[in-house]
Amino acid sequence: SRTKFVFLTRTNNTGTRISLSSGPLYVSAWFHSYFELTPFKFDGGAHLDMSSLMEGRSNYWFQPRITASLPLSQDWILKLSYGRFTQNIITVNNEDDLVSLFDAWIAVPQRLENEHSDHYVASVEGSLFPQFTLTSSVYYKDLGSLVTYNKDKITALDPDYVNGSSKAYGAEFLARASTSLLDLYGAYSLGWVTITSNSTTYIPRYDRRHSIKALSVFHVLPGVDITLRWDFGSGFPFTPSVGKYNRLKFPDLFDGNFAIEQGTPYLALGEKNAHRLPPYHRLDVSINYRFTVSPVTGNMGLHIINVYDRKNIFYFDRITNQR
């Protein structure tokens, strides 16, 4: 398939405006297999990225994925998983934006290697009693190729993007309980992410240390449910502003009016992603009613978002300090 991406014009670090667009061709294939070698059960397969193979751009066109399951008892099971993944499109948003409202996508530039990663996951899941199940897992992701902005770009001839690498690891926990009157779900994740680019290692802006999600569904009457959902996320990293200045562009060296030239306001930024935004959290409540008027079935409800009016950061302009 062929998809047309982008429609975006940006100004790079030299003040040069560049237009970004692409229409990459995707060709892929899958195969899958399930088999048993007592006491293990295996569920595996592979994804074949034929586009990368035909373009000669990546040695990672063959992407195996497999999960091995081992029963620990009647109610508990251990799973070990491995998978290789690639991606040939990237976002072109600014890493130094505090909050990104729009993500544009383009194909990975031809001179760069496609993004690829190896994922390792170990999990244990089972039931403490029939109405309560628990899943816990740990993971490690090795991103051998990650396309990042070239922060060392100085001249217009320097590339806008370079290949870097990344590491991600953490743990996740999920608990579920169910009765005839109430369903409860709770999830917690703990994670770390680092990126290495141009010999510099830093924390990316999407590194969220803690995340909690809680959901309760009360079955108050036949066909009537009351749902409460609470989300919490620790603050994302951001690069602090340490000063402001006006940059003179000198568009015409021979006919410019430099005496009254005001320049364009620019920010001086501090250490990369050294600070964190305030935590995000909110509570949503909904009431749903399911009905049947033969032969029609329907659903109607009332939804209240952010019940306690938490002032989460949705947008922040560094220049005007508007949020």
Secondary structure by P-SEA (a helix, b strand, c coil): cbbbbbbbbbbccccbbbbbcbbbbbbbbbbbbccccccbbbbbbbbbaaaaaaaccccccbbbbbbbbbbccccbbbbbbbbbbbbccccccccccccccbbbbbccccccccccbbbbbbbbbbbccccbbbbbbcccccccbbbbcccccccccccccccccccccbbbbbbbbbcccbbbbbbbbbbbbbbbcccbbbbccccccbbbbbbbbbcccccbbbbbbbbbbcbbbbbbbcbbbbbbcccccccccccccccbbbbbbccccccccccccbbbbbbbbbbbccccccccccccccccccccccccccccccc
